[in-house]
Amino acid sequence: MTADRTGIGMTSARTRARMVERLREQGIADEVVLAAMTAVPRHIFVDEALAIRAYDDVPLPIGHGQTISQPWVVARMSELARNGRDLGDVLEIGTGCGYQSAVLAQFARHVYSVERIGALVAKARRHLTSLKAKNVSLKHGDGSHDLGEDLAVDAIVVTAAATHVPSALLRYLAPGGRMVLPLAQAGEERGVQRLTVIDVTPAGLREQTLDTVRFVPLLSGLA
Ligand code: SAH
């Protein structure tokens, strides 16, 4: 098993470079995000049996009925969160295996990530520790409600599908801050959402509806 890992490790830089070329072709243009996607070894975040598919542009199972988002989705949400600026602190809802957290941690000052499934918090912590990612804090919590934290972040990235904007989180956005989330649309097919961006502007909240995506649902309560 160790030999397999090493084998993948030896080819992964090349495989990852190909993944990043595909992301460019798919319209990801933010060089900072592309550099982060080049730097983070995605195969570390999936089970060994799936590592061979880690760089394909597909979501993969991570246990507990959850998935690691496909690379394009991670890149697109990162690009929208960054919005071409240097990011201070970022709050992520839905840590899963920790891959998006690791990507965000490449260019944010600090990433606070919340996950409702305790076993996934432990799994993500193992992955992030193995990468020596020091600017990520994980919390076992329910991000569909107020977190009871004292935070002022530049961006909130929600990586589970919401049926309405989790407004309890908006208070964590600093002025000029931005929330990125998959939001279900009235009348659209079940399981399909639109990436939605909410900006805190001097004139109030401004909402934009963008790409069609498929995320696992944002649920309440801890597991
Ligand atoms: N960010 C991950 C995607 C994980 S999938 C990646 O990099 O691939 C979405 C995750 O959101 C799941 O692990 C799920 O358990 C979690 N989730 C769903 N509802 C939640 C909630 N209310 N609070 C925190 N996490 C939640």
Boltz pocket constraint, residues with backbone or C-beta under 6 A from the ligand:
constraints:
  - pocket:
      binder: B
      contacts: [[A, 66], [A, 67], [A, 68], [A, 69], [A, 74], [A, 93], [A, 94], [A, 95], [A, 96], [A, 97], [A, 98], [A, 99], [A, 100], [A, 101], [A, 114], [A, 115], [A, 116], [A, 117], [A, 120], [A, 141], [A, 142], [A, 143], [A, 144], [A, 145], [A, 159], [A, 160], [A, 216], [A, 217], [A, 218], [A, 219], [A, 220], [A, 221]]
      max_distance: 6.0
